[in-house]
Structure formats: C-alpha cells, structure tokens
C-alpha cells in the first residue's frame, strides 16, 4: 500500500475544520494578543489561505524547491494542534501556546514530514521576542516567520472589506519589524503591494488555480506500516476529546487485528483492518462534545447528530484515494445485517467479512468501556448482549464466534 502524503495533508486539514466548527469556535479572534476586527466565518479556508500567502512570500524570496515544499506542508498543517486544543477551556495565551505544541507533537509522529514540526511549533513567535516561547530574532526559523505573517494576514482579512484591507496594510507597514526579520518583511511588503495576493484572497477560484500552478511537487508516500503510524495520530486527535473514549479507537484496532489474524488474513490485510479501527470514529470531531459526554440518554435530535459522525468519517478519509477499502470498512461499523443500521442501511448482501468483523469489535469495545452513564461491562455480559443481537440478525454469527475465541485469551 502506498499512501500519498499530499492526500493525507488534505485529510488532516479537514479534521481541523471539523473540530473548530463543532466547537463553535472563535479561536482566531483572540490570537497574537490582538482582538481582531474581523474573523472569517468559514474556517475551512484558513489553511489554504495561509498556504497561498506563504507561497507568494516564499517565491518573492526565491526560496529553493525543498524549502517551498516544506513550507507548503507546514502551512496547510500549521493549525493541526487545534484539533486537540479547540475543546479545552483555555485563555488566549494558553490556546496560542498549546496548539503550537500539540501541532508540532502530532506532526513529529507522521513519517516523512517530521522535519516540519519545528516550523509549526514556532509559527506564533514574534521577531521582537513577545511570542509564546520567547524566541528572539534569528532564533525563530525562517519558515516559522513566513507562517507567522501569512497566518496573521489570512486570519484578519475579510473578503472585499476595504476596512480589513486598510487595517492589515497599516499593521504590516508600521509594525512589520515586530513580527519578522527585515528580509521577510521586505518580501511581505512587496507581496501585499501586488494584485495577485488580494485577488486570491477575494476569489477562491483564482486562489485554487494559482495554487494548482504554483504549488511545489510532493511526491512522497507512506507504506502500510508508516500509514499505521499516521493512523495513530488520527486516533489521538479523536480520543483526546473524552476521557470515556480515550482508548476506544485503539481498543477496537487491537481487537480487529487479533480477529483478522485469527481468520488467517495476511499481515498486510490485518494491519489494514487495524488501521480501519483507528480511523472509524474520526468523524466524531464534528459532533459537539456535550453529546459525546452526556451523562444520560440522548434525545432523538441529539442521537441524529451523533449518527452524522459516519458521514464525517467518510468526508475526512475520502481524499486519501489509496485507502478506499479501509474507508469502506471504517464507515460501515454501525451497519446491521438486517438493514437497520446507519448511515447507509446496508444489509447482509452488501456487508463483507471485514465490515462485519469491525462492527462487532466496535460494539464489544463500547460495552466493555466505562461511559458517563455506566461502568464498563465484564466479558461475559458483553458476549450475552452481542449474542442476542446475533440471534436478532443484527450481527454476523461467524464474526461472533471469532470474537468469543479471541477475547477468551485476553
């Protein structure tokens, strides 16, 4: 299996957007010690806008292709740490610092792009030393400086608002030395004086075409084991939201792997089923945390909202074209043999063995875990409940036999 780094980047950017939207976040209004006059309503465009600005600055500075590629990846992923911080009740300074730390730590665990972690960690540093980590001047990596100013421009600019343009121009013209070196500042002044930047910020189609033409080539890909390591990052992003599900994705992945090996799958396919377990609930980033942690029964409306997590898991994983089989297994974990599951109401004729195995893993793990409204159940009770579901044609009897055999040794 070869998984494109560029496709993984697109997928991870979606996780940032979902976490902010689910939290009804206004984080970008309170960064850099400035109460911003304007904040974009659509967070999903921020990573792209920051990347667009950063590449314009980098090209003005005549950076080489390797630096352009690293900057391109770092710009898209600079806010990855918000997937964990967006749900915390932090003050402004803590949000700024912690999302930098978390973003760098998550990226450092993704093979082939670990080297950009430092750039992300320091993307809120100010050249005058007033940033969250107190780095001064050339202690701040050049790429971090470019990210800093690009992030600042995109976060504050509102499309077609003359006042936003004037305010940003005033800040950058009068206070640019506070943020970046004179070398970066000179390039910024050149870029903001040209029509290309503002046309792109005002016109998403133009921005898309410009990026398609000017983006660096990212040819790197991950093998099965490297993508397994990356899937652990996805699992950490979702599991951190709730202490009650902090081991859920990993528990399912480990159980799915054992069941796959019991069935006689080869190592590659067994690892792929393990990956599906790690990724199956990533769509819960789009579900408000109050429903996930609710200490009691969900209302019908709340339950419908929770069920949308399958759609969002599909949305997050769809950009990664080489894992269509893994994605299909992951988004089928709530389907039932009799067609009463969700979200596609598949029946026994449409559910393969892998989907059946993962579905039964999910139910067993959920029953065995502590939840806000009950303690985790013992193995015997879990199997009793699942056995009734098998009798009612909800779950696969063959998968149930595998589950019983595998869990007897745990």
Beta strands, then each sheet from edge to edge (+ up, - down):
strand 1: 3-4
strand 2: 221-222
sheet 1: 1+ 2-
end
